[in-house]
Amino acid sequence: MSELNYSDGMPIEYVDDDATLSALCAQWSHEEFLAVDTEFERTSTFYARIGLLQIADSKSCYLVDPLCIEDWSPFKALISSPSCTLVMHSCSEDLNLFQTFLGCLPVSLFDTQLAAAFLGIGFSISYQGLVEQLLGVEVAKDETRSDWIKRPLSEKQKLYAATDVRYLLQIREILSEQIQLKGMTDWMQAECDQQLAIAQKIEQESNWQTYYTGVSNAWRLDNGGLEVLQQLCVWREQKARQRNKPRSWIVKDNDLLSLCAEIAEATNSDSLSIDIIKNIEGVDRRFLSRSAEELFLLLNNPANRGEVDPGLLNKPLSTSLRKKLKLSKQAANNKAEELGMSPELLGRKKYLVDLLRDYEKHGALRWSGEFAGWRRELLESELTAILGED
């Protein structure tokens, strides 16, 4: 373990062995809050490759070198304890990295970006912006594009990385106190728990069955085309992970859509063949040459077919629903302004659209997903009145 210091004397300790990390985890187990961030590389892979783990307690900043650590069990045990809350900023990618790299997620979380949104400071304010606004400290951004895998790291890189966690505990204390004064503590906790739940689902194969609904213009396909698209999307999720390559490197969305209509037609007429797949127009020829045989076997296996629901697709809203969306958005904005929170946090357009589509399909408001908890509490009366109008 080596050590640097900030100009004010606060130490930055570089941790590159299992014994030191284990000892620190024992020490951190007595801390109620730990600031955590990661540096990673993900330009040509599906899974992010971790380059550094930054941690800060009330006394020091620590840079844990994941390229040197072999035994992560003490750290996994630490974050799995409900007595230790990880303080992070805009943590969705970091949580995904924990899930894929460590195979676990923290039990207790406080996201300072979410807290800022509850207080109306900004829906997606950066860490640097939040530090400057709350503490009056200007944080450098000059190492944002550093190579965090290459060793040795420079002192400039280490200082930059440590600074990403240095102020998080101070910020949490300020934000938490203000949230408590506004009576929003339970809402904030629910939102952090939702972040953890989303991260947990990403690697669950059962969730891949609905990924077809996120493909632009999928609503233009008939049910047969949607069934093919669903199978191809699940297949792409599997391949991206097996090859550790970005989804678009496996096959792009536009190519998937071009495949679906012709494959569905050939499947219905029992004429689907490898040659037909290889010669579909408008699709990357290299992809077809490489994958035609595998796709043929995939699409001819009934066990790979799942149910599709056109009602989940992102098709254009009807004139009536567009009007109701505008009114619902305005109602959410008014409520957010009344409470002093960022309007996007309460009524993001995507979530409102999903709620309205579900209403159109079932004829009643069904408060699920993002709207199952505190948002329903705030918006139910207004949205019920809006959707009840002719």
C-alpha positions as CSV (number, residue, x, y, z in Angstrom):
1,M,0.0,0.0,0.0
2,S,1.3,3.4,-1.0
3,E,0.1,6.9,0.1
4,L,-0.4,10.3,-1.4
5,N,-1.8,13.4,0.3
6,Y,-4.0,16.3,-0.7
7,S,-2.5,19.7,0.0
8,D,-4.6,20.0,3.2
9,G,-3.1,16.8,4.5
10,M,-5.9,14.3,3.8
11,P,-4.3,11.0,2.8
12,I,-5.0,9.0,-0.4
13,E,-4.0,5.4,0.2
14,Y,-3.4,3.0,-2.8
15,V,-4.4,-0.5,-1.9
16,D,-3.0,-3.3,-4.1
17,D,-3.0,-6.4,-1.9
18,D,-5.6,-8.7,-0.4
19,A,-4.4,-8.4,3.2
20,T,-4.7,-4.6,3.3
21,L,-8.1,-4.7,1.7
22,S,-9.3,-7.3,4.2
23,A,-8.0,-5.2,7.1
24,L,-9.7,-2.1,5.7
25,C,-13.0,-3.9,5.2
26,A,-12.9,-4.9,8.9
27,Q,-12.3,-1.2,9.7
28,W,-15.0,0.0,7.4
29,S,-17.5,-2.4,8.9
30,H,-17.9,0.1,11.8
31,E,-18.7,2.9,9.4
32,E,-22.3,3.9,8.8
33,F,-21.6,5.4,5.4
34,L,-18.9,4.8,2.8
35,A,-18.4,6.9,-0.3
36,V,-17.8,4.7,-3.4
37,D,-17.1,5.2,-7.1
38,T,-15.5,3.2,-9.9
39,E,-13.4,3.8,-13.0
40,F,-13.9,1.4,-15.8
41,E,-13.4,0.9,-19.6
42,R,-16.3,-0.2,-21.9
43,T,-15.5,0.8,-25.4
44,S,-15.3,-2.6,-27.1
45,T,-16.9,-5.0,-24.6
46,F,-20.3,-5.9,-23.3
47,Y,-19.1,-6.1,-19.7
48,A,-17.4,-3.1,-18.3
49,R,-13.8,-3.8,-17.3
50,I,-13.0,-2.3,-13.9
51,G,-9.9,-0.2,-13.6
52,L,-10.2,1.3,-10.1
53,L,-12.4,1.2,-7.1
54,Q,-12.5,4.4,-5.0
55,I,-13.6,4.5,-1.4
56,A,-13.7,7.3,1.2
57,D,-14.5,7.2,4.9
58,S,-14.4,10.2,7.2
59,K,-10.6,10.2,7.4
60,S,-9.1,9.1,4.2
61,C,-9.6,8.3,0.5
62,Y,-8.6,4.8,-0.8
63,L,-7.8,3.6,-4.3
64,V,-8.3,-0.1,-4.6
65,D,-6.5,-1.6,-7.6
66,P,-8.7,-4.4,-8.9
67,L,-5.9,-5.6,-11.2
68,C,-4.0,-6.7,-8.1
69,I,-6.8,-7.9,-5.8
70,E,-7.7,-11.6,-5.9
71,D,-9.9,-12.1,-2.8
72,W,-12.9,-9.8,-2.9
73,S,-14.9,-11.7,-0.3
74,P,-14.2,-9.2,2.5
75,F,-15.5,-6.3,0.4
76,K,-18.5,-8.4,-0.8
77,A,-19.4,-9.2,2.8
78,L,-19.1,-5.5,3.7
79,I,-21.5,-4.2,1.1
80,S,-23.9,-7.0,1.8
81,S,-24.4,-5.7,5.3
82,P,-27.4,-3.5,5.9
83,S,-25.5,-1.5,8.5
84,C,-23.2,0.0,5.9
85,T,-24.7,2.4,3.3
86,L,-22.8,3.1,0.1
87,V,-22.9,6.7,-0.9
88,M,-22.6,7.1,-4.7
89,H,-23.4,9.6,-7.4
90,S,-25.4,8.5,-10.5
91,C,-24.7,4.9,-9.7
92,S,-26.5,2.8,-12.3
93,E,-23.4,1.9,-14.3
94,D,-21.4,1.3,-11.1
95,L,-24.1,-1.0,-9.8
96,N,-24.1,-2.9,-13.0
97,L,-20.3,-3.3,-12.7
98,F,-20.7,-4.6,-9.1
99,Q,-23.3,-7.1,-10.3
100,T,-21.2,-8.4,-13.2
101,F,-17.7,-8.1,-11.6
102,L,-18.4,-9.0,-8.0
103,G,-21.6,-11.0,-8.4
104,C,-23.4,-8.9,-5.8
105,L,-25.0,-5.6,-5.0
106,P,-25.0,-3.3,-2.0
107,V,-27.9,-3.8,0.4
108,S,-28.1,-0.1,1.3
109,L,-27.6,2.8,-1.0
110,F,-27.7,6.6,-1.1
111,D,-27.5,8.2,-4.5
112,T,-26.6,11.9,-4.3
113,Q,-27.8,12.6,-7.8
114,L,-31.3,11.3,-6.9
115,A,-31.2,13.3,-3.6
116,A,-30.4,16.4,-5.6
117,A,-33.4,15.8,-7.8
118,F,-35.7,15.4,-4.8
119,L,-34.5,18.9,-3.7
120,G,-34.9,20.5,-7.0
121,I,-31.2,21.1,-7.5
122,G,-31.3,19.3,-10.8
123,F,-32.5,16.0,-12.3
124,S,-29.1,14.8,-13.6
125,I,-26.6,17.2,-12.1
126,S,-23.0,16.1,-12.3
127,Y,-20.9,15.3,-9.3
128,Q,-18.7,18.3,-10.1
129,G,-21.7,20.6,-10.4
130,L,-23.1,19.4,-7.0
131,V,-19.8,19.8,-5.2
132,E,-19.4,23.3,-6.6
133,Q,-23.0,24.3,-5.7
134,L,-23.0,22.8,-2.2
135,L,-19.4,23.2,-1.1
136,G,-18.0,25.9,-3.3
137,V,-15.2,23.6,-4.5
138,E,-14.2,23.4,-8.1
139,V,-13.5,19.8,-9.2
140,A,-11.2,19.1,-12.1
141,K,-12.5,17.1,-15.1
142,D,-9.3,16.7,-17.1
143,E,-8.8,12.9,-16.5
144,T,-12.3,11.9,-17.6
145,R,-11.0,10.0,-20.6
146,S,-8.0,8.4,-18.9
147,D,-7.0,4.9,-19.5
148,W,-7.8,3.3,-16.2
149,I,-6.5,-0.1,-17.1
150,K,-3.0,0.9,-18.0
151,R,-0.4,0.8,-15.2
152,P,1.2,2.5,-13.5
153,L,-1.4,5.2,-12.8
154,S,-0.1,8.7,-12.6
155,E,-0.3,10.9,-9.5
156,K,-2.7,13.1,-11.5
157,Q,-5.0,10.2,-12.2
158,K,-4.9,9.1,-8.6
159,L,-5.8,12.6,-7.3
160,Y,-8.6,12.9,-9.9
161,A,-10.0,9.4,-9.0
162,A,-9.9,10.1,-5.2
163,T,-11.6,13.4,-5.6
164,D,-14.6,11.6,-7.1
165,V,-15.3,10.2,-3.6
166,R,-13.7,12.8,-1.4
167,Y,-16.8,15.0,-1.0
168,L,-19.5,12.5,-1.2
169,L,-20.0,12.0,2.5
170,Q,-20.2,15.8,3.1
171,I,-22.7,16.1,0.3
172,R,-24.8,13.2,1.6
173,E,-25.0,14.8,5.0
174,I,-26.2,18.1,3.6
175,L,-28.7,16.5,1.2
176,S,-30.0,14.0,3.7
177,E,-30.7,16.7,6.3
178,Q,-32.7,18.7,3.7
179,I,-34.6,15.7,2.5
180,Q,-35.6,14.8,6.1
181,L,-36.8,18.4,6.7
182,K,-39.0,18.1,3.6
183,G,-40.4,14.8,4.7
184,M,-39.1,12.9,1.7
185,T,-36.8,10.4,3.4
186,D,-39.0,7.4,2.7
187,W,-39.4,8.5,-1.0
188,M,-35.7,8.8,-1.4
189,Q,-35.1,5.4,0.1
190,A,-37.7,3.8,-2.2
191,E,-36.0,5.4,-5.2
192,C,-32.6,4.0,-4.1
193,D,-34.1,0.6,-3.6
194,Q,-35.6,0.8,-7.1
195,Q,-32.1,1.5,-8.4
196,L,-30.9,-1.7,-6.8
197,A,-33.8,-3.7,-8.1
198,I,-33.2,-2.5,-11.7
199,A,-29.5,-3.5,-11.4
200,Q,-30.5,-6.9,-10.1
201,K,-32.8,-7.6,-13.1
202,I,-30.3,-6.7,-15.9
203,E,-28.6,-10.1,-15.7
204,Q,-31.8,-12.1,-15.2
205,E,-32.6,-14.0,-18.4
206,S,-36.3,-13.9,-17.8
207,N,-36.2,-10.1,-18.4
208,W,-34.7,-10.4,-21.8
209,Q,-38.1,-11.8,-23.1
210,T,-39.4,-8.2,-23.2
211,Y,-36.3,-6.5,-24.8
212,Y,-38.1,-6.6,-28.2
213,T,-40.4,-3.8,-26.9
214,G,-37.4,-1.4,-26.8
215,V,-36.6,-1.7,-30.5
216,S,-37.6,1.4,-32.4
217,N,-40.4,0.8,-34.9
218,A,-41.1,-2.7,-33.6
219,W,-44.7,-1.6,-33.6
220,R,-44.8,-1.8,-37.4
221,L,-44.4,-5.6,-37.3
222,D,-47.3,-8.0,-37.1
223,N,-47.4,-10.7,-34.4
224,G,-45.4,-13.1,-36.5
225,G,-42.7,-10.5,-37.0
226,L,-42.8,-9.7,-33.3
227,E,-42.3,-13.3,-32.3
228,V,-39.2,-13.5,-34.5
229,L,-37.9,-10.2,-33.1
230,Q,-38.3,-11.4,-29.5
231,Q,-36.3,-14.6,-30.3
232,L,-33.6,-12.6,-32.0
233,C,-33.4,-10.1,-29.1
234,V,-33.0,-12.9,-26.6
235,W,-30.4,-14.5,-28.8
236,R,-28.5,-11.2,-29.1
237,E,-28.4,-10.8,-25.3
238,Q,-26.9,-14.3,-25.0
239,K,-24.3,-13.7,-27.7
240,A,-23.3,-10.3,-26.4
241,R,-22.5,-11.9,-23.1
242,Q,-20.8,-15.0,-24.5
243,R,-18.6,-12.9,-26.8
244,N,-18.3,-10.0,-24.4
245,K,-19.1,-7.6,-27.2
246,P,-21.5,-4.6,-27.4
247,R,-25.0,-5.5,-28.7
248,S,-24.6,-3.5,-31.8
249,W,-21.5,-5.4,-32.6
250,I,-23.5,-8.6,-32.7
251,V,-26.3,-7.2,-34.8
252,K,-27.9,-3.7,-35.0
253,D,-31.5,-3.0,-34.3
254,N,-32.2,-2.0,-37.9
255,D,-30.9,-5.3,-39.2
256,L,-33.1,-7.1,-36.7
257,L,-36.2,-5.3,-38.0
258,S,-35.2,-6.1,-41.6
259,L,-34.9,-9.8,-40.8
260,C,-38.2,-10.1,-39.0
261,A,-40.8,-9.5,-41.7
262,E,-39.2,-11.8,-44.3
263,I,-38.4,-14.6,-41.8
264,A,-41.9,-14.5,-40.3
265,E,-43.4,-14.8,-43.8
266,A,-41.1,-17.7,-44.7
267,T,-41.8,-19.4,-41.4
268,N,-45.5,-19.2,-41.9
269,S,-45.2,-20.8,-45.3
270,D,-42.8,-23.5,-44.0
271,S,-40.2,-22.3,-46.6
272,L,-37.6,-20.8,-44.2
273,S,-34.1,-22.0,-45.1
274,I,-30.6,-21.0,-44.4
275,D,-30.3,-19.7,-48.0
276,I,-33.3,-17.4,-47.5
277,I,-31.8,-16.0,-44.3
278,K,-28.4,-15.4,-46.0
279,N,-30.0,-13.5,-48.9
280,I,-32.4,-11.1,-47.0
281,E,-32.0,-7.6,-48.4
282,G,-30.9,-4.7,-46.3
283,V,-29.0,-6.7,-43.6
284,D,-25.3,-6.7,-43.0
285,R,-23.9,-9.4,-45.2
286,R,-21.1,-10.4,-42.9
287,F,-23.6,-10.9,-40.1
288,L,-25.8,-13.1,-42.3
289,S,-22.9,-15.2,-43.6
290,R,-21.7,-15.7,-40.0
291,S,-25.0,-16.4,-38.3
292,A,-27.5,-17.7,-40.8
293,E,-27.2,-21.4,-39.8
294,E,-27.4,-20.6,-36.1
295,L,-30.5,-18.3,-36.7
296,F,-32.2,-21.0,-38.8
297,L,-31.8,-23.6,-35.9
298,L,-32.9,-21.0,-33.4
299,L,-36.1,-20.0,-35.2
300,N,-37.1,-23.6,-36.1
301,N,-37.1,-24.6,-32.4
302,P,-40.5,-24.1,-30.9
303,A,-39.0,-24.1,-27.4
304,N,-37.4,-20.7,-28.2
305,R,-40.7,-19.0,-28.8
306,G,-42.4,-16.8,-26.2
307,E,-45.6,-14.8,-26.0
308,V,-45.5,-11.3,-27.4
309,D,-47.7,-8.4,-26.3
310,P,-48.2,-5.6,-28.9
311,G,-49.6,-3.4,-26.2
312,L,-46.1,-3.0,-24.7
313,L,-44.7,-1.5,-27.9
314,N,-43.7,2.1,-28.2
315,K,-46.1,3.0,-31.0
316,P,-47.3,6.5,-31.7
317,L,-50.0,7.7,-29.2
318,S,-53.5,8.4,-30.4
319,T,-54.7,12.0,-30.5
320,S,-56.7,11.4,-27.3
321,L,-53.8,9.9,-25.4
322,R,-51.5,12.7,-26.6
323,K,-53.8,15.2,-25.1
324,K,-54.0,13.2,-21.9
325,L,-50.2,12.9,-21.8
326,K,-49.8,16.7,-22.1
327,L,-52.3,17.2,-19.2
328,S,-50.7,14.5,-17.1
329,K,-47.2,16.0,-17.7
330,Q,-48.5,19.4,-16.6
331,A,-50.1,17.9,-13.5
332,A,-46.8,16.3,-12.6
333,N,-44.9,19.5,-13.2
334,N,-47.3,21.5,-11.0
335,K,-47.0,19.0,-8.2
336,A,-43.2,18.9,-8.5
337,E,-43.0,22.7,-8.4
338,E,-45.3,22.7,-5.3
339,L,-42.9,20.2,-3.6
340,G,-39.7,21.9,-4.8
341,M,-38.4,18.8,-6.6
342,S,-37.2,18.3,-10.2
343,P,-40.2,17.6,-12.4
344,E,-38.4,14.9,-14.3
345,L,-38.1,12.9,-11.1
346,L,-41.8,12.8,-10.5
347,G,-43.3,12.5,-14.0
348,R,-40.7,11.5,-16.6
349,K,-42.4,11.4,-20.0
350,K,-41.3,7.7,-20.6
351,Y,-43.0,6.6,-17.4
352,L,-46.2,8.6,-18.1
353,V,-46.4,7.2,-21.6
354,D,-46.1,3.6,-20.2
355,L,-48.8,4.4,-17.7
356,L,-51.1,5.8,-20.3
357,R,-50.6,2.9,-22.7
358,D,-51.4,0.5,-19.9
359,Y,-54.5,2.5,-19.2
360,E,-55.6,2.4,-22.8
361,K,-55.1,-1.4,-22.9
362,H,-56.9,-2.2,-19.6
363,G,-59.3,0.6,-19.2
364,A,-58.1,1.4,-15.7
365,L,-55.1,2.9,-14.0
366,R,-52.8,0.1,-12.8
367,W,-50.1,1.6,-10.6
368,S,-47.1,-0.5,-11.2
369,G,-43.4,-0.1,-11.8
370,E,-42.2,3.4,-11.3
371,F,-45.6,4.6,-10.3
372,A,-46.3,1.9,-7.7
373,G,-45.2,3.8,-4.7
374,W,-44.7,7.5,-3.7
375,R,-45.5,8.8,-7.2
376,R,-48.9,7.2,-7.0
377,E,-49.4,8.8,-3.6
378,L,-48.7,12.2,-5.2
379,L,-50.4,11.9,-8.6
380,E,-53.3,9.5,-8.3
381,S,-56.1,12.0,-7.8
382,E,-55.0,14.3,-10.7
383,L,-54.3,11.5,-13.2
384,T,-57.5,9.7,-12.4
385,A,-59.5,12.8,-13.1
386,I,-57.5,13.5,-16.4
387,L,-57.9,10.0,-17.7
388,G,-61.6,9.9,-16.8
389,E,-62.3,12.9,-19.1
390,D,-63.7,12.3,-22.6
